Amino acid sequence: MKPYKTGLTLSATIVIFYALCSIVWLAFPEPFMNFMNALFHGLDFRRLQTGQPLSWWSIIYPGFIFAVWSFAAGAFFAWLHESLGGGR
C-alpha cells in the first residue's frame, strides 16, 4: 500500500460522496432529512437546520476539510499498515 495513493483515493472517495450527499439534500431536503433520521435510528437532524440561507462557502469549506482530513487518515493508514508488516 502506498501512503500517498491511499490517502488520495480515500480523500477523493469522501469528497465525491460528500458532494453527492449535498446535491441530494439541496434537491430533496425533506425526504433527505427523513432518510437521515431513519439511518441514525430516529436522531432528529432537523434540529441542526438554522433557517439561514445556504451559501456556497457552507458547502465548499466542509468539503475541503473532509478532503484534507481523509487524505491524512488514508496516508497514515497505509503507512501504518506497511510499518506493521501488512504487505507481507
C-alpha positions in Angstrom: 0.0 0.0 0.0 1.3 3.4 -0.9 0.5 6.2 1.6 0.1 9.0 -1.0 -2.1 6.9 -3.3 -4.2 5.5 -0.5 -4.7 9.0 1.0 -5.6 10.5 -2.3 -8.0 7.6 -3.1 -9.8 7.9 0.3 -9.9 11.7 0.0 -11.4 11.6 -3.5 -14.0 9.0 -2.4 -15.1 11.0 0.7 -15.3 14.3 -1.3 -17.4 12.6 -4.1 -19.8 11.1 -1.6 -20.0 14.4 0.3 -20.8 16.3 -3.0 -23.5 13.7 -3.9 -25.0 14.0 -0.4 -25.1 17.8 -0.7 -26.7 17.6 -4.1 -29.4 15.2 -2.9 -30.0 17.4 0.2 -30.4 20.5 -2.0 -32.7 18.8 -4.4 -34.9 16.9 -1.9 -34.5 18.5 1.6 -37.5 16.9 3.3 -37.1 13.3 2.0 -33.3 13.6 2.7 -34.0 14.6 6.3 -36.4 11.6 6.7 -33.7 9.3 5.3 -31.0 10.7 7.7 -33.3 10.4 10.7 -34.1 6.8 9.8 -30.5 6.0 9.1 -29.4 7.2 12.5 -32.2 5.5 14.4 -34.5 8.4 14.8 -31.9 11.1 15.7 -33.6 14.3 14.6 -31.3 16.1 12.2 -33.9 18.8 11.6 -32.7 20.5 14.8 -29.4 21.3 13.0 -31.2 23.4 10.4 -30.7 27.1 11.1 -33.2 28.6 8.7 -30.4 30.8 7.3 -29.9 30.8 3.5 -27.3 28.3 2.3 -24.1 29.7 0.9 -21.5 28.1 -1.3 -19.0 28.5 1.4 -21.0 26.4 3.8 -20.7 23.5 1.3 -17.1 24.1 0.0 -15.4 24.6 3.3 -16.5 21.3 4.9 -15.7 19.5 1.6 -12.1 20.9 1.9 -11.9 19.9 5.5 -13.1 16.4 4.6 -10.5 16.2 1.8 -7.6 17.2 4.0 -8.6 15.0 6.9 -9.4 11.9 4.9 -6.1 12.3 2.9 -4.2 12.4 6.2 -6.1 9.4 7.6 -5.7 7.3 4.4 -2.0 8.1 4.1 -1.4 7.3 7.8 -3.4 4.1 7.5 -1.3 2.9 4.5 2.0 4.0 6.3 1.0 2.1 9.5 -0.1 -0.9 7.5 3.3 -1.1 5.9 5.1 -0.4 9.1 3.4 -3.3 10.8 4.3 -5.6 8.0 0.9 -5.7 6.3 2.4 -6.1 2.9 4.0 -9.5 3.6 
